[in-house]
Amino acid sequence: MLRVHNYGAACCVIESDSFRILCDPWLVGTAYLGTWEREHYLPDPVKSIGKVDVIWISHCHDDHYHPESLRLYLATYPNTPIYIGDAKFLERIMVRDGFSPIVRSMVWVGEKGKAIGFHIIPNNGYEDDNVDTALVVVDECYNQAVVNMNDCPFDAKQVDNINVVTRFRHVTALLPYAGAGPWPQCFHMEYAQRLEEEEKKKDKFLAQFQRYKEALKPDVAVPFSAGYVLRGPLASLNSHRGIPRQEDVPGATVLPVEGAAPRPAEAFGGYAWEQDPWPTDDEIHALIECAAQRAPKVSGAPLTIDLAWGADTGGSSAYVDATHGHAPFAHETIHFDPRLLAGMLRRKYHANSIEIGSCIRIERHGKYYDPRVFSYLYRLHV
Protein backbone atom coordinates (compact mmCIF):
# COMPACT_ATOMS: atom_id res chain seq x y z
CA MET A 1 0.00 0.00 0.00
CA LEU A 2 1.35 3.44 -0.97
CA ARG A 3 1.97 6.01 1.74
CA VAL A 4 3.34 9.57 1.66
CA HIS A 5 5.59 11.00 4.37
CA ASN A 6 5.92 14.79 4.24
CA TYR A 7 9.25 16.29 5.34
CA GLY A 8 8.53 19.92 4.44
CA ALA A 9 9.42 22.16 1.52
CA ALA A 10 9.04 19.91 -1.58
CA CYS A 11 10.58 16.89 0.17
CA CYS A 12 8.63 13.73 0.78
CA VAL A 13 9.01 9.95 0.76
CA ILE A 14 6.57 7.86 -1.25
CA GLU A 15 6.69 4.28 -0.05
CA SER A 16 5.05 0.93 -0.63
CA ASP A 17 5.46 -2.15 1.55
CA SER A 18 8.74 -2.91 -0.24
CA PHE A 19 10.02 0.26 -1.97
CA ARG A 20 10.77 3.87 -0.95
CA ILE A 21 11.37 6.96 -3.13
CA LEU A 22 12.81 10.17 -1.69
CA CYS A 23 11.64 13.23 -3.62
CA ASP A 24 13.51 16.56 -3.88
CA PRO A 25 15.53 16.45 -0.65
CA TRP A 26 16.20 19.99 0.53
CA LEU A 27 16.96 19.04 4.12
CA VAL A 28 19.44 21.55 5.53
CA GLY A 29 20.98 24.93 4.81
CA THR A 30 19.60 27.69 2.64
CA ALA A 31 18.56 28.13 -1.00
CA TYR A 32 18.62 30.90 -3.59
CA LEU A 33 21.84 32.63 -2.55
CA GLY A 34 21.01 32.36 1.14
CA THR A 35 17.63 34.12 0.91
CA TRP A 36 15.42 31.06 1.61
CA GLU A 37 15.31 28.68 4.52
CA ARG A 38 12.96 25.79 5.17
CA GLU A 39 9.77 26.74 6.98
CA HIS A 40 10.11 23.57 9.07
CA TYR A 41 13.41 22.76 10.74
CA LEU A 42 14.54 19.11 10.76
CA PRO A 43 17.11 18.47 13.53
CA ASP A 44 18.18 15.09 12.10
CA PRO A 45 16.70 14.75 8.61
CA VAL A 46 18.64 11.68 7.48
CA LYS A 47 17.60 9.76 10.58
CA SER A 48 13.99 10.93 10.18
CA ILE A 49 13.87 9.80 6.56
CA GLY A 50 15.86 6.59 6.89
CA LYS A 51 17.02 4.40 4.02
CA VAL A 52 15.31 4.74 0.66
CA ASP A 53 15.70 2.78 -2.56
CA VAL A 54 15.96 5.73 -4.97
CA ILE A 55 16.05 9.52 -5.00
CA TRP A 56 14.10 11.54 -7.56
CA ILE A 57 14.97 15.14 -8.44
CA SER A 58 12.15 16.95 -10.21
CA HIS A 59 14.03 19.96 -11.63
CA CYS A 60 16.99 22.28 -11.25
CA HIS A 61 15.66 24.93 -8.87
CA ASP A 62 17.55 25.31 -5.61
CA ASP A 63 14.78 24.06 -3.31
CA HIS A 64 14.48 20.85 -5.36
CA TYR A 65 18.02 20.12 -6.45
CA HIS A 66 20.05 20.92 -3.32
CA PRO A 67 23.60 19.54 -3.53
CA GLU A 68 24.38 20.08 0.16
CA SER A 69 21.39 17.97 1.19
CA LEU A 70 22.17 15.25 -1.34
CA ARG A 71 25.73 14.98 -0.05
CA LEU A 72 24.46 14.81 3.53
CA TYR A 73 22.10 11.97 2.70
CA LEU A 74 24.58 10.09 0.52
CA ALA A 75 27.22 10.27 3.26
CA THR A 76 25.05 7.80 5.18
CA TYR A 77 23.53 5.93 2.23
CA PRO A 78 26.18 6.29 -0.52
CA ASN A 79 24.78 3.73 -2.96
CA THR A 80 21.35 5.33 -3.37
CA PRO A 81 20.69 5.92 -7.09
CA ILE A 82 19.40 9.32 -8.22
CA TYR A 83 16.83 9.45 -11.02
CA ILE A 84 15.85 12.44 -13.14
CA GLY A 85 13.78 12.96 -16.28
CA ASP A 86 15.16 13.92 -19.66
CA ALA A 87 16.41 17.32 -18.49
CA LYS A 88 19.75 18.20 -20.06
CA PHE A 89 20.46 21.26 -17.93
CA LEU A 90 19.76 19.43 -14.66
CA GLU A 91 21.84 16.48 -15.80
CA ARG A 92 24.73 18.76 -16.74
CA ILE A 93 24.85 20.65 -13.44
CA MET A 94 24.49 17.44 -11.41
CA VAL A 95 27.44 15.88 -13.24
CA ARG A 96 29.37 19.11 -12.71
CA ASP A 97 28.63 18.83 -8.98
CA GLY A 98 29.96 15.28 -8.82
CA PHE A 99 26.70 13.28 -8.96
CA SER A 100 25.77 10.52 -11.41
CA PRO A 101 22.08 10.93 -12.21
CA ILE A 102 20.23 8.19 -14.06
CA VAL A 103 17.99 9.57 -16.83
CA ARG A 104 14.77 7.57 -17.19
CA SER A 105 11.13 8.11 -18.03
CA MET A 106 9.86 4.85 -16.52
CA VAL A 107 11.17 2.19 -14.09
CA TRP A 108 9.47 -0.96 -12.79
CA VAL A 109 10.66 -2.98 -9.80
CA GLY A 110 9.35 -6.40 -8.73
CA GLU A 111 7.39 -9.23 -10.29
CA LYS A 112 4.40 -8.67 -12.58
CA GLY A 113 1.17 -8.00 -10.72
CA LYS A 114 3.02 -6.93 -7.59
CA ALA A 115 5.45 -4.43 -9.10
CA ILE A 116 6.14 -0.85 -8.13
CA GLY A 117 6.58 1.51 -11.05
CA PHE A 118 7.54 5.14 -11.26
CA HIS A 119 7.08 7.39 -14.26
CA ILE A 120 8.83 10.75 -14.76
CA ILE A 121 6.65 12.92 -16.98
CA PRO A 122 7.91 16.25 -18.44
CA ASN A 123 6.02 19.52 -18.19
CA ASN A 124 5.73 22.12 -20.95
CA GLY A 125 3.45 24.61 -19.26
CA TYR A 126 5.51 27.66 -20.25
CA GLU A 127 6.29 29.04 -23.69
CA ASP A 128 10.00 28.46 -23.03
CA ASP A 129 12.44 27.69 -20.20
CA ASN A 130 10.49 24.57 -19.16
CA VAL A 131 12.36 22.61 -16.49
CA ASP A 132 9.71 20.84 -14.39
CA THR A 133 8.76 17.17 -14.28
CA ALA A 134 6.11 15.23 -12.38
CA LEU A 135 6.43 11.81 -10.74
CA VAL A 136 3.79 9.07 -10.80
CA VAL A 137 4.34 6.08 -8.52
CA VAL A 138 2.17 3.01 -9.13
CA ASP A 139 1.59 0.05 -6.80
CA GLU A 140 0.14 -2.80 -8.88
CA CYS A 141 -0.64 -4.96 -5.87
CA TYR A 142 -3.06 -2.44 -4.33
CA ASN A 143 -4.03 -0.66 -7.58
CA GLN A 144 -2.85 2.69 -6.21
CA ALA A 145 -0.98 5.68 -7.57
CA VAL A 146 0.65 8.76 -6.07
CA VAL A 147 1.13 11.78 -8.33
CA ASN A 148 3.72 14.38 -7.29
CA MET A 149 3.22 17.54 -9.34
CA ASN A 150 5.62 19.66 -7.18
CA ASP A 151 5.95 23.04 -9.02
CA CYS A 152 4.50 22.09 -12.41
CA PRO A 153 2.40 24.80 -14.10
CA PHE A 154 -0.76 23.38 -15.63
CA ASP A 155 0.01 21.53 -18.87
CA ALA A 156 -2.93 19.69 -20.44
CA LYS A 157 -0.72 17.25 -22.35
CA GLN A 158 1.19 16.33 -19.19
CA VAL A 159 -2.12 15.80 -17.37
CA ASP A 160 -3.34 13.53 -20.17
CA ASN A 161 -0.16 11.46 -19.93
CA ILE A 162 -0.57 11.16 -16.16
CA ASN A 163 -4.20 10.09 -16.49
CA VAL A 164 -3.18 7.27 -18.81
CA VAL A 165 -0.93 5.90 -16.06
CA THR A 166 -3.38 6.42 -13.18
CA ARG A 167 -6.59 5.31 -14.90
CA PHE A 168 -8.84 3.10 -12.72
CA ARG A 169 -6.49 3.45 -9.74
CA HIS A 170 -6.93 5.03 -6.32
CA VAL A 171 -4.97 8.28 -6.66
CA THR A 172 -3.32 10.56 -4.13
CA ALA A 173 -2.12 13.78 -5.75
CA LEU A 174 0.43 16.22 -4.32
CA LEU A 175 -0.55 19.49 -5.98
CA PRO A 176 0.98 23.00 -6.10
CA TYR A 177 -1.13 25.58 -4.29
CA ALA A 178 1.23 28.59 -4.15
CA GLY A 179 3.92 30.31 -6.17
CA ALA A 180 7.33 31.75 -5.37
CA GLY A 181 9.08 34.57 -7.21
CA PRO A 182 9.29 38.32 -6.54
CA TRP A 183 5.65 39.24 -7.12
CA PRO A 184 4.21 41.13 -5.35
CA GLN A 185 6.55 41.53 -2.37
CA CYS A 186 9.50 42.97 -4.33
CA PHE A 187 7.47 45.58 -6.22
CA HIS A 188 7.03 49.18 -5.21
CA MET A 189 3.30 49.88 -4.83
CA GLU A 190 0.80 51.49 -2.51
CA TYR A 191 -0.18 49.45 0.54
CA ALA A 192 -3.79 48.96 -0.55
CA GLN A 193 -2.69 47.79 -3.99
CA ARG A 194 -0.19 45.39 -2.41
CA LEU A 195 -2.91 43.77 -0.33
CA GLU A 196 -5.08 43.45 -3.43
CA GLU A 197 -2.27 41.85 -5.44
CA GLU A 198 -1.48 39.41 -2.62
CA GLU A 199 -5.08 38.20 -2.67
CA LYS A 200 -5.08 37.95 -6.47
CA LYS A 201 -1.96 35.79 -6.35
CA LYS A 202 -3.50 33.51 -3.72
CA ASP A 203 -6.67 33.18 -5.80
CA LYS A 204 -4.66 32.40 -8.94
CA PHE A 205 -2.82 29.46 -7.39
CA LEU A 206 -5.87 28.18 -5.51
CA ALA A 207 -7.67 28.15 -8.86
CA GLN A 208 -4.79 26.13 -10.34
CA PHE A 209 -5.08 23.67 -7.45
CA GLN A 210 -8.79 23.22 -8.22
CA ARG A 211 -8.04 22.89 -11.94
CA TYR A 212 -5.62 20.06 -11.17
CA LYS A 213 -8.24 18.40 -8.97
CA GLU A 214 -10.80 18.53 -11.77
CA ALA A 215 -8.34 17.25 -14.38
CA LEU A 216 -6.66 14.47 -12.38
CA LYS A 217 -9.71 13.52 -10.28
CA PRO A 218 -7.65 12.26 -7.33
CA ASP A 219 -9.26 10.51 -4.39
CA VAL A 220 -7.00 12.54 -2.09
CA ALA A 221 -5.64 16.01 -2.99
CA VAL A 222 -2.74 17.34 -0.91
CA PRO A 223 -1.46 20.97 -1.04
CA PHE A 224 2.28 20.62 -1.49
CA SER A 225 5.63 22.28 -2.24
CA ALA A 226 5.65 25.75 -0.69
CA GLY A 227 7.32 25.29 2.70
CA TYR A 228 9.89 28.08 2.64
CA VAL A 229 10.40 31.48 4.27
CA LEU A 230 12.66 34.39 3.42
CA ARG A 231 15.42 34.97 5.95
CA GLY A 232 17.48 37.86 7.26
CA PRO A 233 16.31 41.38 6.34
CA LEU A 234 14.10 39.89 3.60
CA ALA A 235 11.99 38.18 6.29
CA SER A 236 9.95 41.39 6.46
CA LEU A 237 8.52 40.42 3.04
CA ASN A 238 7.18 37.01 4.14
CA SER A 239 3.67 38.19 4.92
CA HIS A 240 3.41 39.89 1.51
CA ARG A 241 4.26 36.91 -0.74
CA GLY A 242 0.65 36.02 -1.51
CA ILE A 243 0.92 32.42 -0.24
CA PRO A 244 -2.28 30.88 1.17
CA ARG A 245 -2.28 28.66 4.24
CA GLN A 246 -2.64 24.97 3.45
CA GLU A 247 -5.61 24.88 5.81
CA ASP A 248 -7.39 27.40 3.57
CA VAL A 249 -7.18 25.26 0.42
CA PRO A 250 -10.72 23.99 -0.31
CA GLY A 251 -11.19 20.23 -0.52
CA ALA A 252 -7.59 19.46 0.47
CA THR A 253 -6.00 16.96 2.83
CA VAL A 254 -3.09 18.50 4.73
CA LEU A 255 -0.16 16.20 5.55
CA PRO A 256 1.76 17.11 8.74
CA VAL A 257 5.52 17.59 8.46
CA GLU A 258 7.30 14.67 10.10
CA GLY A 259 10.42 15.07 12.24
CA ALA A 260 10.10 18.86 12.59
CA ALA A 261 11.24 20.75 15.68
CA PRO A 262 11.66 24.40 16.77
CA ARG A 263 14.51 26.08 14.94
CA PRO A 264 17.47 26.92 17.20
CA ALA A 265 18.49 30.57 17.38
CA GLU A 266 21.44 31.44 15.17
CA ALA A 267 23.11 34.61 13.96
CA PHE A 268 22.29 35.76 10.43
CA GLY A 269 25.48 35.46 8.38
CA GLY A 270 24.41 37.49 5.36
CA TYR A 271 23.47 36.58 1.79
CA ALA A 272 25.84 35.04 -0.73
CA TRP A 273 26.57 38.23 -2.68
CA GLU A 274 27.30 40.18 0.49
CA GLN A 275 30.55 38.24 0.82
CA ASP A 276 31.74 39.65 -2.54
CA PRO A 277 33.83 42.83 -2.92
CA TRP A 278 32.07 45.93 -4.20
CA PRO A 279 32.75 46.40 -7.92
CA THR A 280 34.20 49.67 -9.10
CA ASP A 281 32.42 51.91 -11.60
CA ASP A 282 34.86 50.83 -14.30
CA GLU A 283 34.30 47.12 -13.57
CA ILE A 284 30.52 47.45 -13.72
CA HIS A 285 30.63 49.51 -16.94
CA ALA A 286 32.93 46.94 -18.59
CA LEU A 287 30.75 44.02 -17.53
CA ILE A 288 27.56 45.72 -18.72
CA GLU A 289 29.07 46.65 -22.09
CA CYS A 290 30.42 43.14 -22.71
CA ALA A 291 27.22 41.40 -21.56
CA ALA A 292 24.99 43.66 -23.67
CA GLN A 293 27.04 42.87 -26.79
CA ARG A 294 26.80 39.13 -26.16
CA ALA A 295 23.13 39.07 -25.16
CA PRO A 296 20.64 37.50 -27.57
CA LYS A 297 18.30 39.75 -29.49
CA VAL A 298 14.82 40.13 -28.02
CA SER A 299 12.27 38.81 -30.50
CA GLY A 300 8.66 39.82 -30.97
CA ALA A 301 7.04 43.16 -30.17
CA PRO A 302 9.36 46.09 -29.40
CA LEU A 303 11.18 45.86 -26.10
CA THR A 304 14.12 48.09 -25.20
CA ILE A 305 16.34 47.00 -22.31
CA ASP A 306 19.01 49.33 -20.91
CA LEU A 307 21.55 48.53 -18.20
CA ALA A 308 22.91 51.34 -16.06
CA TRP A 309 24.96 51.88 -12.95
CA GLY A 310 24.19 54.29 -10.18
CA ALA A 311 22.92 57.15 -12.34
CA ASP A 312 19.93 57.76 -10.08
CA THR A 313 21.38 56.67 -6.75
CA GLY A 314 24.87 58.12 -6.58
CA GLY A 315 26.62 54.86 -7.36
CA SER A 316 24.86 52.78 -4.67
CA SER A 317 22.67 50.76 -7.03
CA ALA A 318 22.64 49.11 -10.40
CA TYR A 319 19.51 48.72 -12.45
CA VAL A 320 17.97 47.27 -15.59
CA ASP A 321 15.34 49.41 -17.33
CA ALA A 322 12.88 47.83 -19.76
CA THR A 323 10.56 49.89 -21.98
CA HIS A 324 7.72 48.21 -23.90
CA GLY A 325 7.37 49.75 -27.34
CA HIS A 326 3.74 48.78 -27.97
CA ALA A 327 2.79 50.14 -24.53
CA PRO A 328 4.73 53.43 -24.51
CA PHE A 329 3.83 54.36 -20.93
CA ALA A 330 4.75 50.93 -19.57
CA HIS A 331 8.23 50.24 -18.33
CA GLU A 332 9.90 48.63 -15.36
CA THR A 333 13.15 49.23 -13.53
CA ILE A 334 14.84 46.36 -11.70
CA HIS A 335 17.22 47.47 -8.95
CA PHE A 336 20.18 45.27 -7.96
CA ASP A 337 22.82 45.37 -5.28
CA PRO A 338 25.89 46.07 -7.48
CA ARG A 339 27.67 43.00 -6.08
CA LEU A 340 24.69 40.90 -7.11
CA LEU A 341 24.57 42.33 -10.64
CA ALA A 342 28.32 41.85 -11.05
CA GLY A 343 28.00 38.23 -9.91
CA MET A 344 25.14 37.64 -12.35
CA LEU A 345 27.06 39.13 -15.27
CA ARG A 346 30.08 36.97 -14.37
CA ARG A 347 27.87 33.84 -14.23
CA LYS A 348 28.48 33.36 -10.53
CA TYR A 349 24.77 33.89 -9.81
CA HIS A 350 21.89 32.99 -12.10
CA ALA A 351 19.14 35.54 -12.77
CA ASN A 352 16.54 32.86 -12.00
CA SER A 353 17.94 32.42 -8.48
CA ILE A 354 18.00 36.20 -8.06
CA GLU A 355 14.38 36.46 -9.17
CA ILE A 356 13.01 33.57 -7.09
CA GLY A 357 15.11 34.60 -4.10
CA SER A 358 13.44 38.04 -3.94
CA CYS A 359 16.89 39.64 -4.16
CA ILE A 360 15.78 42.65 -6.23
CA ARG A 361 13.44 45.61 -6.05
CA ILE A 362 11.22 46.40 -9.01
CA GLU A 363 9.38 49.53 -10.08
CA ARG A 364 6.71 48.92 -12.69
CA HIS A 365 5.02 51.86 -14.36
CA GLY A 366 1.83 50.80 -16.08
CA LYS A 367 0.27 47.37 -15.77
CA TYR A 368 1.89 45.80 -18.82
CA TYR A 369 3.92 42.67 -18.07
CA ASP A 370 6.45 41.20 -20.49
CA PRO A 371 8.05 37.85 -19.49
CA ARG A 372 10.84 38.46 -22.01
CA VAL A 373 12.52 40.81 -19.53
CA PHE A 374 13.59 38.01 -17.22
CA SER A 375 14.15 35.61 -20.11
CA TYR A 376 16.65 38.20 -21.37
CA LEU A 377 18.32 38.46 -17.96
CA TYR A 378 18.67 34.64 -17.78
CA ARG A 379 20.99 34.89 -20.77
CA LEU A 380 22.79 38.11 -19.86
CA HIS A 381 26.40 37.40 -18.93
CA VAL A 382 29.98 37.83 -20.09
C-alpha positions in Angstrom: 0.0 0.0 0.0 1.4 3.4 -1.0 2.0 6.0 1.7 3.3 9.6 1.7 5.6 11.0 4.4 5.9 14.8 4.2 9.2 16.3 5.3 8.5 19.9 4.4 9.4 22.2 1.5 9.0 19.9 -1.6 10.6 16.9 0.2 8.6 13.7 0.8 9.0 9.9 0.8 6.6 7.9 -1.2 6.7 4.3 -0.1 5.0 0.9 -0.6 5.5 -2.2 1.5 8.7 -2.9 -0.2 10.0 0.3 -2.0 10.8 3.9 -0.9 11.4 7.0 -3.1 12.8 10.2 -1.7 11.6 13.2 -3.6 13.5 16.6 -3.9 15.5 16.4 -0.6 16.2 20.0 0.5 17.0 19.0 4.1 19.4 21.6 5.5 21.0 24.9 4.8 19.6 27.7 2.6 18.6 28.1 -1.0 18.6 30.9 -3.6 21.8 32.6 -2.6 21.0 32.4 1.1 17.6 34.1 0.9 15.4 31.1 1.6 15.3 28.7 4.5 13.0 25.8 5.2 9.8 26.7 7.0 10.1 23.6 9.1 13.4 22.8 10.7 14.5 19.1 10.8 17.1 18.5 13.5 18.2 15.1 12.1 16.7 14.7 8.6 18.6 11.7 7.5 17.6 9.8 10.6 14.0 10.9 10.2 13.9 9.8 6.6 15.9 6.6 6.9 17.0 4.4 4.0 15.3 4.7 0.7 15.7 2.8 -2.6 16.0 5.7 -5.0 16.1 9.5 -5.0 14.1 11.5 -7.6 15.0 15.1 -8.4 12.1 17.0 -10.2 14.0 20.0 -11.6 17.0 22.3 -11.3 15.7 24.9 -8.9 17.6 25.3 -5.6 14.8 24.1 -3.3 14.5 20.9 -5.4 18.0 20.1 -6.5 20.0 20.9 -3.3 23.6 19.5 -3.5 24.4 20.1 0.2 21.4 18.0 1.2 22.2 15.2 -1.3 25.7 15.0 -0.1 24.5 14.8 3.5 22.1 12.0 2.7 24.6 10.1 0.5 27.2 10.3 3.3 25.0 7.8 5.2 23.5 5.9 2.2 26.2 6.3 -0.5 24.8 3.7 -3.0 21.4 5.3 -3.4 20.7 5.9 -7.1 19.4 9.3 -8.2 16.8 9.5 -11.0 15.9 12.4 -13.1 13.8 13.0 -16.3 15.2 13.9 -19.7 16.4 17.3 -18.5 19.8 18.2 -20.1 20.5 21.3 -17.9 19.8 19.4 -14.7 21.8 16.5 -15.8 24.7 18.8 -16.7 24.9 20.6 -13.4 24.5 17.4 -11.4 27.4 15.9 -13.2 29.4 19.1 -12.7 28.6 18.8 -9.0 30.0 15.3 -8.8 26.7 13.3 -9.0 25.8 10.5 -11.4 22.1 10.9 -12.2 20.2 8.2 -14.1 18.0 9.6 -16.8 14.8 7.6 -17.2 11.1 8.1 -18.0 9.9 4.8 -16.5 11.2 2.2 -14.1 9.5 -1.0 -12.8 10.7 -3.0 -9.8 9.4 -6.4 -8.7 7.4 -9.2 -10.3 4.4 -8.7 -12.6 1.2 -8.0 -10.7 3.0 -6.9 -7.6 5.4 -4.4 -9.1 6.1 -0.9 -8.1 6.6 1.5 -11.0 7.5 5.1 -11.3 7.1 7.4 -14.3 8.8 10.8 -14.8 6.6 12.9 -17.0 7.9 16.2 -18.4 6.0 19.5 -18.2 5.7 22.1 -20.9 3.5 24.6 -19.3 5.5 27.7 -20.2 6.3 29.0 -23.7 10.0 28.5 -23.0 12.4 27.7 -20.2 10.5 24.6 -19.2 12.4 22.6 -16.5 9.7 20.8 -14.4 8.8 17.2 -14.3 6.1 15.2 -12.4 6.4 11.8 -10.7 3.8 9.1 -10.8 4.3 6.1 -8.5 2.2 3.0 -9.1 1.6 0.0 -6.8 0.1 -2.8 -8.9 -0.6 -5.0 -5.9 -3.1 -2.4 -4.3 -4.0 -0.7 -7.6 -2.8 2.7 -6.2 -1.0 5.7 -7.6 0.6 8.8 -6.1 1.1 11.8 -8.3 3.7 14.4 -7.3 3.2 17.5 -9.3 5.6 19.7 -7.2 5.9 23.0 -9.0 4.5 22.1 -12.4 2.4 24.8 -14.1 -0.8 23.4 -15.6 0.0 21.5 -18.9 -2.9 19.7 -20.4 -0.7 17.3 -22.3 1.2 16.3 -19.2 -2.1 15.8 -17.4 -3.3 13.5 -20.2 -0.2 11.5 -19.9 -0.6 11.2 -16.2 -4.2 10.1 -16.5 -3.2 7.3 -18.8 -0.9 5.9 -16.1 -3.4 6.4 -13.2 -6.6 5.3 -14.9 -8.8 3.1 -12.7 -6.5 3.4 -9.7 -6.9 5.0 -6.3 -5.0 8.3 -6.7 -3.3 10.6 -4.1 -2.1 13.8 -5.8 0.4 16.2 -4.3 -0.5 19.5 -6.0 1.0 23.0 -6.1 -1.1 25.6 -4.3 1.2 28.6 -4.1 3.9 30.3 -6.2 7.3 31.8 -5.4 9.1 34.6 -7.2 9.3 38.3 -6.5 5.6 39.2 -7.1 4.2 41.1 -5.3 6.5 41.5 -2.4 9.5 43.0 -4.3 7.5 45.6 -6.2 7.0 49.2 -5.2 3.3 49.9 -4.8 0.8 51.5 -2.5 -0.2 49.5 0.5 -3.8 49.0 -0.6 -2.7 47.8 -4.0 -0.2 45.4 -2.4 -2.9 43.8 -0.3 -5.1 43.5 -3.4 -2.3 41.8 -5.4 -1.5 39.4 -2.6 -5.1 38.2 -2.7 -5.1 38.0 -6.5 -2.0 35.8 -6.3 -3.5 33.5 -3.7 -6.7 33.2 -5.8 -4.7 32.4 -8.9 -2.8 29.5 -7.4 -5.9 28.2 -5.5 -7.7 28.2 -8.9 -4.8 26.1 -10.3 -5.1 23.7 -7.5 -8.8 23.2 -8.2 -8.0 22.9 -11.9 -5.6 20.1 -11.2 -8.2 18.4 -9.0 -10.8 18.5 -11.8 -8.3 17.2 -14.4 -6.7 14.5 -12.4 -9.7 13.5 -10.3 -7.7 12.3 -7.3 -9.3 10.5 -4.4 -7.0 12.5 -2.1 -5.6 16.0 -3.0 -2.7 17.3 -0.9 -1.5 21.0 -1.0 2.3 20.6 -1.5 5.6 22.3 -2.2 5.7 25.7 -0.7 7.3 25.3 2.7 9.9 28.1 2.6 10.4 31.5 4.3 12.7 34.4 3.4 15.4 35.0 5.9 17.5 37.9 7.3 16.3 41.4 6.3 14.1 39.9 3.6 12.0 38.2 6.3 10.0 41.4 6.5 8.5 40.4 3.0 7.2 37.0 4.1 3.7 38.2 4.9 3.4 39.9 1.5 4.3 36.9 -0.7 0.7 36.0 -1.5 0.9 32.4 -0.2 -2.3 30.9 1.2 -2.3 28.7 4.2 -2.6 25.0 3.5 -5.6 24.9 5.8 -7.4 27.4 3.6 -7.2 25.3 0.4 -10.7 24.0 -0.3 -11.2 20.2 -0.5 -7.6 19.5 0.5 -6.0 17.0 2.8 -3.1 18.5 4.7 -0.2 16.2 5.5 1.8 17.1 8.7 5.5 17.6 8.5 7.3 14.7 10.1 10.4 15.1 12.2 10.1 18.9 12.6 11.2 20.8 15.7 11.7 24.4 16.8 14.5 26.1 14.9 17.5 26.9 17.2 18.5 30.6 17.4 21.4 31.4 15.2 23.1 34.6 14.0 22.3 35.8 10.4 25.5 35.5 8.4 24.4 37.5 5.4 23.5 36.6 1.8 25.8 35.0 -0.7 26.6 38.2 -2.7 27.3 40.2 0.5 30.6 38.2 0.8 31.7 39.7 -2.5 33.8 42.8 -2.9 32.1 45.9 -4.2 32.8 46.4 -7.9 34.2 49.7 -9.1 32.4 51.9 -11.6 34.9 50.8 -14.3 34.3 47.1 -13.6 30.5 47.5 -13.7 30.6 49.5 -16.9 32.9 46.9 -18.6 30.7 44.0 -17.5 27.6 45.7 -18.7 29.1 46.6 -22.1 30.4 43.1 -22.7 27.2 41.4 -21.6 25.0 43.7 -23.7 27.0 42.9 -26.8 26.8 39.1 -26.2 23.1 39.1 -25.2 20.6 37.5 -27.6 18.3 39.7 -29.5 14.8 40.1 -28.0 12.3 38.8 -30.5 8.7 39.8 -31.0 7.0 43.2 -30.2 9.4 46.1 -29.4 11.2 45.9 -26.1 14.1 48.1 -25.2 16.3 47.0 -22.3 19.0 49.3 -20.9 21.5 48.5 -18.2 22.9 51.3 -16.1 25.0 51.9 -12.9 24.2 54.3 -10.2 22.9 57.2 -12.3 19.9 57.8 -10.1 21.4 56.7 -6.7 24.9 58.1 -6.6 26.6 54.9 -7.4 24.9 52.8 -4.7 22.7 50.8 -7.0 22.6 49.1 -10.4 19.5 48.7 -12.5 18.0 47.3 -15.6 15.3 49.4 -17.3 12.9 47.8 -19.8 10.6 49.9 -22.0 7.7 48.2 -23.9 7.4 49.7 -27.3 3.7 48.8 -28.0 2.8 50.1 -24.5 4.7 53.4 -24.5 3.8 54.4 -20.9 4.8 50.9 -19.6 8.2 50.2 -18.3 9.9 48.6 -15.4 13.2 49.2 -13.5 14.8 46.4 -11.7 17.2 47.5 -9.0 20.2 45.3 -8.0 22.8 45.4 -5.3 25.9 46.1 -7.5 27.7 43.0 -6.1 24.7 40.9 -7.1 24.6 42.3 -10.6 28.3 41.8 -11.1 28.0 38.2 -9.9 25.1 37.6 -12.4 27.1 39.1 -15.3 30.1 37.0 -14.4 27.9 33.8 -14.2 28.5 33.4 -10.5 24.8 33.9 -9.8 21.9 33.0 -12.1 19.1 35.5 -12.8 16.5 32.9 -12.0 17.9 32.4 -8.5 18.0 36.2 -8.1 14.4 36.5 -9.2 13.0 33.6 -7.1 15.1 34.6 -4.1 13.4 38.0 -3.9 16.9 39.6 -4.2 15.8 42.7 -6.2 13.4 45.6 -6.0 11.2 46.4 -9.0 9.4 49.5 -10.1 6.7 48.9 -12.7 5.0 51.9 -14.4 1.8 50.8 -16.1 0.3 47.4 -15.8 1.9 45.8 -18.8 3.9 42.7 -18.1 6.5 41.2 -20.5 8.1 37.9 -19.5 10.8 38.5 -22.0 12.5 40.8 -19.5 13.6 38.0 -17.2 14.1 35.6 -20.1 16.6 38.2 -21.4 18.3 38.5 -18.0 18.7 34.6 -17.8 21.0 34.9 -20.8 22.8 38.1 -19.9 26.4 37.4 -18.9 30.0 37.8 -20.1 
